Amino acid sequence: MKKYLLGLAVLLMGTAVMTSCSDDNDGPETYLQVYSTGAYVVNSGNMYSKIESSLTAIDYASSTATQNVFKTANGRTLGNTANDGIVYGNKIYLAVDQSNTIEVIDKKTKQSIKQIKTTELLGNAEGAHPRHIIAGGGNVYFTTYGGYVAAVDTTSFALQKKWQVGNYPEGLVFGNHTLYVANSNYGAGGGNISCINLSNDNVETKNIEGVNNPTGIYYAAGLLYVLDNQYYDASYNAYGENALRAVDFAVGKSQKVADGNYAVCVTPGAITRTQVVRPYFYVLNAPFGGTPSVSALAAGSTQAQTMTLSEMPVSPCGIFADPLNGHIFVLSYRLGDKGNPDYNGNGYVVEYDRAGQKQHEYETGVGSCAMFFDSAYKTAYTE
């Protein structure tokens, strides 16, 4: 009897150590290894110019990007202002803000399996504007600008739980049996962080010193981080700074560790079973009208190191990393005739290796705002 054994392949980035838990020695054992197959780019479109959202698929094997894969497979638009997406199991989940939907599609065919209407699921106010989405334990979890986090079963698509958090929540992350949520307060200042205890459903929302407009949130090496952006008054005057901040939720304080308005956290793969790996961040600082730069920071450190990319995109608007191969991706607008970002035209994304050397450049859609990655298993060796 041939046995297929999954090892520690779920470790992020690189080759994982394989292990067997079988005592049966009646045949060869085939060890499987996870590897990266490609990426997806979420394109929000432009609501004011009536440009619909779209999904771009990048295939690593052919080094090609295919536009509008959702519309091609389904014969209809993805909706208005798609904002985030993930691969979980054999499905893709997309949060479409202005359409108030979570689009569930088959990973292989890209055909729609279910369109979850968040206002019907949670209520007109509570379910308005789904923003960010993560998954775990057979559920997908998403935030809404109605001030809620919802958990939906990935088989029945039924609502499992919902929690009221702060105002205009954005990113969310698992950490130590809890769910942390960045509440932006719509960029008006006064944003905060909610902590959902997944064991008893208790929610604690707390103001954090130094945090005003948190949009991204990360849990790395037992530490909590937020991406805190500038905030604005009614006349659109900007205050504060764009920075990655380490947060001590218990005492309500934070410390700036890097300048930037975009960030991604990745975890390198272990080479041996006993090796300790430490997550790290890539932080993109792309000030409007200024010179963009990228820095790298190990979780737990307060000293970010400048990272040189072999070619910086002309108008960067996001940074992401493949959790398996470690490649870095920077989204960008193209420039219009007057040298300003073209918000109505297709953008592009540049792929770099871990050292920051350019590997590929791919066309994307209008308003590229998020990326997520796909993987598969292959035979590592048989013994």
N, C-alpha and C positions, 0 to 999 in steps of 0.2 A: 504494500500500500504506500503510495507516494504521499508525503506530507508537505504542505506548504506552511512555512512558519514566518510570521511577522515578528521582527525584532523590535528594537527601539527606534523604529523608523520614524516615529512621530517626533523625534527630536528635530529641532529646526536646523536647517542649513547643513549641508555636507553629508558624508557617509555616516550612517548610524551603525552601532555595534549590534550584530544580530545574536539572538539567544534562543534556545529551545527549552520548552518546558515539558517535552514529551519523553517518556521512558520507553516508547515503542521503537525497537531497532530492526524491524522487519523489512526495511526498504530505505532507499536514499531519501535524504532530507533536502528539500529545496528551500533556500533562504531568499526571501524577497526584500527588496530595497526600494524605498520611495524616491522618486526623482521628479524634478520640475518639468512640466510640459508646456506651460504657457501662462499668459496673463490676460486680464480683462481690464478695459478702461471704461469707466462710467462717465458719460458725457451729458452734462445737465442741459445742453442747448442754451437758448436765450429766450426767456419768457417774454421779455419786452419786445423782442423782434419776432416773436411767434415762431421760433425755431425749436422743434421738438427734441426731446432727449433721445439718446441712442447708446448702443453698447458696441464697443470695439473689441475684437478677439485677436490676440497675438499668439501665433504658433511658433514655438522655439525651433522645432525641427526644420521648418521651411524659412524661418526668419521673415515671416510675412504678417501683415495686419489686415484683417477683414472688417469692414465697416458695416454698421446697421444689421448686426447678426440677429437681433431680436425681431426687427421689422421684417426681415427677409423670411424668417422661419414662421412668423405668425400673421403676416399680412396686415398688421396694424401697428400703430405707434406705441412706443414704450410708455409715453405719457409726458408730463410736464415737470421738468426740474428733477430728474433723477439725481440722487445725492450720494448713495453708498451701495456697496454690494459685497457679498461673500459667496464662496463655494463651501457647501457643507454636505458631505455625503455625495450623492449623485445629483444634487440640485444646486441651482444658483438662486440666490435671494437678492432682490434689488429694492431699495427704499426709494420711492418716487414721491417727492415732497408735495408739490402742488396738486398732484393727482390723488393724494391721500391713499396710496396703495403700496402694498408689498407684493411685488411680482415674483412668483415662484416658477422657475423654468427648468426643464430637463437639461442637465449639463451637456449631454451629447448632442441632442437634436436642436436645442435652444427653443423648443416649443413650450408654450405656456402650460403649466400644470394647474395653477391656481392663481387667481388675482385676489388677494386679501384686501378688502376695503377697510382701512383702519378706522374710519369714522363710523362704520357699521359695527365693527368689532368692539370699539371702546366707547363710542358716543361721538357726536358731532364736535364737541369742544375737546374732549380728552384725546381723540384720535387724530386731530388735525396735524398735518405736516410731519410725517415720519422722516427722521433725519439720519440716524446711524444704526448699524445692525451688527450683531455678533451672534455666535452660536455655541452651544455646549449642552451635553446631557440630553440630547434629543429635542431641544427647544431652540428656537431663534428668539433673540431679545432685541428690541428696538426702542429708541426714544421717539417721542413726539413733542412738537412745540406746544401741545396741550398740557405739558408738564407731567408726562407719564412715561414709565417704562413698562412694556408689555412682554410677556413670555408666551410664545405660540408653539404648540406641538408640531413637529415637522412631518408627522404622518397624517393626523386628522385635520391639521391646521386650525384646531380649536384653541381658544384663549385658555391658558392655564392659570396665569396670574397677572395682576397689574399692580403697580406701585406708583403712588404720587410722589414726585420728587420736586426739584426746584423749578424756577422759571426758564423756559426755553432750553431744555436739555439738548446737548449735542452728543459728544462721544461717551462711550461706556466701556468698562473693562472688568474682567473677573480678577479677583485677588483675595486669597486666603479665605475662601468660603463666603466671600461677599461680592457685591457688585457695586463698583464706584461709577458715579455719573457726573459729568461736567455740565453744570447749569450756566448757560452763557448770559442769561437775562437780555438776550437779543442785542448784545454789544453796547448796552446802556450803562455799564458799570454795575457793581453790586452783585456780580455773578458768584456762585458758590459751588460746593461739592456735596452730593448726596451719597450716603453709604447704605446699601440695602443688605441686611443680614439675610442670606438665603435660607438659613435654618429656621428662623422664626418670623421672617417677613418684616422685621422692624426696620424703619427708615429713619436715618439721622441726616439732616441737612445742616451744613455748617459753613459759616463764612470763614475764609482762610486769609490770613494776613498776607498781602502782596498779590492776591489773586482777584482779578476784576472781570475778566471776560474769558473764562476757560472754554475751549472748544474741543481740544483733544485730551485724552487721559490714558495713562499707561501704568502698568504694574510690572516692575522688573526687579529681580533679585530681592524680593520682599519689600520693595520701596515703591511709593506712589509718586507719579509725576503728572503734571498738567502742562499743556500748551496754552499759555495765557496771551491773548491778543490785546491790542489797543482797544479802548472803548471811546464812545462818542456822545456828545451832548446833542440837543435838539437842532443845533446849527451845524452839526457834523464837524465840530472841532474835536481833534483827537487828543486823548490823554493816555498816560501809561506807556508801556512798551510791549513789544512782541518778544516773548521769551519762553524757554522751557524751564519749568520750576520743579524742584523737589519739594514734596508736601509731607508734613507731619500732621496727619489728620487729627490725631488724638489731642494735640495741643493747639491746633488751628494756625500753624505757621508754615511759611514756605521760603525757599531760597532759590534765587536765580542760578542756573547752572550753564545756560547757553542762550545767546541771542538767536532769535529766529521766529518766523511765523508759520513754518511747516515742520513736522518732525515725524520720524518713523522709528519704531523700536524693533530690533531683531535679536535672535538668540543663536549663537554659533553652535554647531554640532559637536558632541563629545567624540574624541578619538578612542578613548578607552572607557570602560564602565565606571572607573573611579575618578575620571577627570571632572573637575568642577568647571562649569562654563558660566560666563557672566554676560548677560544681555548688554547691548550697547545701542546708542542712538545715532542716527544721522539727522542733523538739524539744518534746514535750509532757511537762510535769512535773505528774503527778497523784498527789501523796502521799495515802495513805489517811487520810481524815479532815481533809485540808488543802484549801487553795484551789488549784485547777488553773491552770496558765498555759502559754503557748506562746511560744517564742523562735525566732528565725531566725538562721542562721549561715552565712556563705559559707565554702566549703572553703578551707582555708589560713589562715583567720582564727582568732583566739583570743578574739574579743569577740562574744558572742551579743547580739542585739538583741531586746528585748521586742516581741512581736507581739500586737496586740489583736484578738480575734475579736468580731464584733458580738454574738454570743450564744454563751456557753460551755455545752456540754451538761452535764446535771446530775451525771453520774458517768462521765467520759471514761475509755476503756480502750484507746485506740489512735489513732494518727495516720498518715494515708496521703496520697498526692498523685498525681493523674493525670499521667503523664509527658508528655502531649501538650498538654493545655489548662492545666495548672498548678493546677487546682482542688484545694483541700485538703479532706480528709474526716476527721472525728473520730468514732470509734465511741463508743457510750455504753450503759451499762445504764440502765434506768428505775428509779425508786425505788419500794420497796414501801410497805406501810401504815405501817411504823415509821420511814420516812425513810432506810432503808438500801438499798444496791443489790439489785435483785431478780435473783438468779442463776438463777431458774427461769422467768423471763418473757422475752418478746421484748425485744430492745434496739432501738436506732435509730442512724442515722448522719446527721450534719449535713454538708452540702456548702457550702463557702465559695469565693469567688473568690480570686484571688491577694492581694487587699488585705485578706482576712479578713471580707468581707461575706457574710452568710448568703444562700445561693441556694435550697436545698431541704433538706427533712428527709425521710428514708425509714425505714420500718419494716424491721427485720432479724429474724433468728431469735434463738434462745437461745444465749448465750455467744459473741457475735461477737468474733472474734479476729484476722482478717486480711482484707485487700482486695487485689484485683488488677484490672487494667483491660484493656479491649478496644478495638480500632481497626479501621478499614477505609480503603479508598482512594476518592477522588473526583477528578473532573476539575478541575484547577486552571485551565488555559487551553489553548487550541489555537492553533498558529501554523503 
